[in-house]
Amino acid sequence: MQVMDSPVAGPKTRPKPREKSDVAPAGADAFAAVVGGLVRSARAKRGITRRQLAEQSGASERYLAQIESGQGNPSVTILKDIADALDVPVSELLPRTGRGNEAFDRILTMLASVPPSELPALADLIEGRTMADLAAERAQRIALIGLRGAGKTTLGKMLAQKLGAPFIELDRLIEQDSGARISDLVEIAGLATFRRCERTCLERVIATHDAAVIATAGGIVSSPETYGLLLRRTHTVWIKARPEEHMRRVMAQGDFRPMAHNREAMSDLVAILDARSPDYARAEAALDTSGDAEQESFRKLIEIVQRYLGQEVTP
């Protein structure tokens, strides 16, 4: 696994990288800029570098830089290659056109006319409708999400021991099922295969454990279906920290891969955190471990968890 806690695909046999110098025609600059921003955000969210995306998509690193800056004008086939490499539908790399799901578009149209002061009440109404039956579905399963280095494994093991529940790391379960390390699985079979394995393992954990502490890979949020399942069927806590804390902790563990062949490791980490934060924020709770001793972070986690389990847990 890489520092960003997201599996990164290695090089595959691909056609010779394409070099394109097409520039968006007049009037399309804004559209190209939006597409570039969506590509850049999708890449950061999945925790892969531009070089790795180039290796996986067949587009050159230079051309990807042009696309992400809004200066390139990718063809449909190139955009599809990029989407395949990122394991996202092509539509995720295109601006909304207003011709999506009719009911959803109606809702957006109506919301546009609602006074801002009334939006919180509507949000509460929608949330209440969708969350009403989730308590029973979540049972006593606690899932910890976030970037590597935040403390998911350390706090997860402590919490599981305190609750008398199994501690399950999804990545280790995937490795047991596949018989390969995560990095090798992604390099050989691709990111899409890894994501399917991840979902299968999560479904099995949920089906077999009413009580468990689950630690996920940070990139689980890049798979909407799997992350949606996690949010519905577990009490999810975002374990977070400042970027420099993430980097320091990972390197303190003796893992220097973040800095290998990547002088911009910190800026990449910040970009990934920025891209994923809105999804991480969908968790029921967040725990910032920055600057805290291990026992202090654990105490705060206990306070969060006992609200969800309806029982008092002594740290």
C-alpha positions in Angstrom: 0.0 0.0 0.0 1.1 3.5 -0.6 1.1 6.3 2.0 -2.2 7.6 0.8 -3.8 4.3 1.9 -5.0 3.9 -1.6 -3.8 1.1 -3.9 -1.8 2.4 -6.8 -1.7 0.6 -10.0 1.7 -0.2 -11.4 2.7 -0.2 -15.1 0.9 -2.4 -17.5 1.6 -3.2 -21.1 0.1 -0.4 -23.0 0.3 1.2 -26.4 2.9 3.9 -26.8 1.8 7.0 -24.9 -0.1 9.4 -27.1 1.2 12.9 -27.6 -1.5 15.5 -28.4 -1.2 19.2 -28.6 -4.8 20.0 -29.4 -6.1 23.1 -27.6 -9.7 23.7 -26.9 -11.3 26.0 -29.6 -12.6 29.4 -28.7 -15.7 29.2 -26.6 -14.8 25.8 -25.1 -12.1 27.0 -22.7 -14.4 27.0 -19.7 -15.6 23.5 -20.6 -12.1 22.2 -21.0 -11.1 23.8 -17.6 -14.0 22.0 -15.9 -13.1 18.7 -17.5 -9.5 19.2 -16.4 -10.5 19.9 -12.9 -12.7 16.8 -12.8 -9.8 14.6 -14.0 -7.4 16.2 -11.5 -9.9 15.7 -8.7 -10.7 12.1 -9.6 -7.0 11.3 -9.8 -6.2 12.9 -6.4 -9.2 11.2 -4.8 -7.9 7.8 -5.8 -4.4 8.7 -4.6 -2.4 8.1 -7.8 0.2 10.4 -9.3 0.0 11.8 -12.8 2.8 9.5 -13.9 0.9 6.4 -12.7 -2.2 7.6 -14.5 -0.2 8.0 -17.6 1.1 4.4 -17.4 -2.4 3.0 -16.9 -4.2 5.1 -19.4 -1.7 5.2 -22.3 -1.8 9.0 -22.4 1.5 10.7 -21.8 2.2 12.5 -18.5 2.8 15.7 -20.4 -0.6 15.5 -22.2 -2.3 14.7 -18.9 -0.8 17.8 -17.4 -2.3 19.8 -20.3 -5.7 18.2 -19.8 -5.7 18.9 -16.0 -4.7 22.5 -16.6 -7.5 23.0 -19.1 -5.1 23.5 -22.0 -5.7 20.1 -23.6 -8.7 19.0 -25.6 -9.0 15.2 -25.1 -10.8 13.0 -27.6 -13.6 10.8 -26.4 -11.4 7.7 -26.6 -8.6 9.3 -24.6 -11.1 10.4 -22.0 -12.5 6.9 -21.8 -9.0 5.5 -21.3 -8.4 7.9 -18.5 -11.8 7.0 -16.9 -11.0 3.2 -17.2 -7.6 3.8 -15.6 -9.3 5.7 -12.7 -12.1 3.1 -12.6 -14.9 5.7 -12.9 -17.6 6.2 -15.5 -16.7 8.7 -18.2 -19.7 10.8 -17.1 -17.8 11.5 -13.8 -15.2 13.4 -15.9 -17.7 15.5 -17.7 -19.7 18.5 -16.4 -23.4 18.0 -15.6 -25.5 18.9 -18.6 -28.9 18.9 -16.9 -30.1 15.8 -18.7 -29.5 13.3 -15.9 -32.1 11.6 -13.8 -35.4 13.4 -14.2 -36.5 13.2 -10.5 -33.1 14.3 -9.3 -33.1 17.3 -11.8 -36.6 18.2 -10.5 -35.3 18.3 -7.0 -32.4 20.5 -7.9 -34.7 22.8 -9.8 -37.0 23.2 -6.8 -34.1 23.6 -4.4 -32.8 26.5 -6.5 -35.9 28.5 -5.6 -35.9 27.7 -1.9 -34.7 30.5 0.4 -31.3 29.7 1.9 -32.8 30.0 5.4 -35.1 27.0 4.7 -32.4 24.7 3.3 -31.3 23.3 6.7 -34.8 22.2 7.5 -35.1 20.5 4.2 -31.8 18.8 4.7 -32.9 17.5 8.1 -36.1 16.2 6.5 -34.3 14.3 3.8 -31.7 13.0 6.2 -34.5 11.8 8.6 -36.2 10.0 5.8 -33.2 8.2 4.6 -31.6 7.5 8.0 -34.6 6.4 10.0 -34.0 2.6 9.6 -30.2 2.7 9.6 -29.7 2.2 13.3 -30.8 -1.5 13.2 -28.9 -2.1 10.0 -25.6 -0.8 11.5 -25.9 -3.0 14.5 -22.7 -2.7 16.5 -20.3 -2.4 13.6 -17.8 0.4 13.8 -15.9 1.4 10.7 -12.8 3.6 10.8 -12.0 5.6 7.6 -9.3 8.1 6.6 -5.8 8.3 5.2 -3.0 6.1 6.3 -1.2 7.5 9.3 -4.3 8.8 11.1 -4.3 6.0 13.6 -7.0 3.6 12.2 -5.2 0.4 12.9 -3.8 1.4 16.3 -7.1 2.8 17.6 -9.1 0.1 15.9 -7.3 -2.7 17.7 -7.7 -1.0 21.0 -11.4 -0.4 20.5 -12.0 -4.0 19.4 -10.3 -5.3 22.4 -12.3 -3.0 24.7 -15.6 -4.0 23.0 -14.7 -7.7 22.8 -15.3 -7.6 19.1 -13.2 -8.8 16.2 -10.8 -6.3 14.5 -11.0 -6.6 10.8 -8.7 -4.8 8.3 -10.3 -5.0 4.9 -7.0 -4.9 3.1 -5.7 -8.0 5.0 -8.9 -9.8 4.2 -8.5 -9.0 0.5 -4.9 -10.3 0.6 -6.1 -13.5 2.2 -8.8 -14.1 -0.4 -6.6 -13.2 -3.4 -3.4 -14.7 -2.1 -1.5 -11.6 -3.2 -0.4 -8.3 -1.7 -2.6 -5.4 -2.5 0.0 -3.7 -4.6 0.6 -6.9 -6.6 -3.1 -7.4 -7.0 -3.7 -4.0 -8.4 -0.6 -4.2 -10.7 -1.6 -7.6 -12.1 -5.4 -7.4 -12.2 -6.1 -3.7 -12.1 -7.8 -1.2 -9.8 -11.3 -2.3 -10.8 -10.6 -5.9 -9.7 -9.3 -4.7 -6.4 -12.4 -2.6 -5.8 -14.7 -5.6 -6.6 -12.7 -7.7 -4.1 -13.0 -4.9 -1.5 -16.8 -4.8 -1.9 -17.1 -8.6 -1.7 -15.1 -8.7 1.5 -17.1 -5.8 3.0 -20.3 -7.6 2.2 -19.1 -10.8 3.8 -18.0 -9.0 7.0 -21.4 -7.3 7.3 -23.2 -10.5 6.7 -21.2 -12.5 9.3 -20.6 -9.9 12.0 -23.2 -7.9 13.9 -20.4 -6.5 16.1 -16.9 -5.7 14.7 -14.4 -2.9 14.3 -13.5 -2.5 10.7 -10.5 -0.5 9.3 -10.7 0.4 5.6 -8.3 1.7 3.0 -8.4 5.4 2.6 -9.4 5.1 -1.0 -12.7 3.2 -0.3 -14.5 6.6 -0.7 -13.6 6.5 -4.4 -16.0 3.6 -4.9 -19.5 5.1 -4.4 -21.3 1.8 -4.1 -18.9 0.3 -1.6 -18.7 3.5 0.4 -22.4 3.8 0.4 -22.7 0.3 1.7 -20.2 1.1 4.5 -22.2 4.2 5.5 -25.5 2.4 5.6 -24.4 -0.7 7.4 -21.8 0.6 9.9 -21.3 3.4 12.3 -18.5 5.2 10.4 -15.9 7.4 12.1 -13.4 9.5 10.1 -10.0 9.3 11.8 -8.2 12.4 10.6 -5.0 14.3 11.1 -3.0 17.1 9.6 -1.1 16.2 6.5 2.3 16.5 8.1 1.1 14.2 10.9 0.1 11.6 8.3 3.5 11.8 6.6 5.5 11.7 9.9 3.6 8.7 11.3 4.0 6.6 8.1 7.7 7.3 7.9 8.1 6.6 11.6 6.8 3.2 10.9 9.8 2.7 8.6 7.9 3.1 5.3 9.8 5.6 3.1 7.9 4.8 -0.1 6.0 8.1 0.1 9.2 10.0 -0.6 10.7 7.5 -3.1 10.8 8.9 -6.6 8.3 11.6 -5.7 9.7 15.0 -4.5 6.1 16.3 -4.3 4.8 13.6 -1.9 3.5 16.2 0.6 1.7 18.2 -2.1 0.2 15.0 -3.5 -1.0 14.0 0.0 -2.6 17.4 0.5 -4.3 17.1 -2.9 -5.7 13.7 -2.0 -6.9 14.8 1.3 -8.6 17.8 -0.2 -10.3 15.6 -2.9 -11.5 13.0 -0.4 -12.5 15.3 2.5 -16.1 15.9 1.3 -16.6 12.1 1.2 -14.9 11.5 4.5 -17.1 14.2 6.0 -20.2 12.0 5.2 -19.2 9.8 8.1 -21.3 9.9 11.3 -18.4 11.4 13.3 -14.9 12.7 12.9 -11.9 12.3 15.3 -8.9 14.5 14.8 -5.8 12.8 16.3 -3.4 15.6 15.5 -1.1 16.4 18.4 -2.9 13.9 20.7 -1.3 11.1 22.6 -2.6 7.6 21.8 -4.6 7.2 25.0 -6.2 10.7 24.5 -7.3 9.8 21.0 -8.7 6.5 22.3 -10.6 8.3 25.0 -12.2 10.6 22.4 -13.1 7.6 20.2 -14.7 5.8 23.1 -16.9 8.9 23.7 -18.0 8.8 20.1 -18.6 5.1 19.9 -20.7 4.8 23.1 -23.3 7.2 21.6 -23.8 4.8 18.8 -23.8 1.6 20.7 -26.2 2.8 23.4 -23.9 1.6 26.2 -21.2 3.0 28.4 -17.7 1.9 27.5 -14.9 2.6 30.0 -11.6 3.6 28.4 
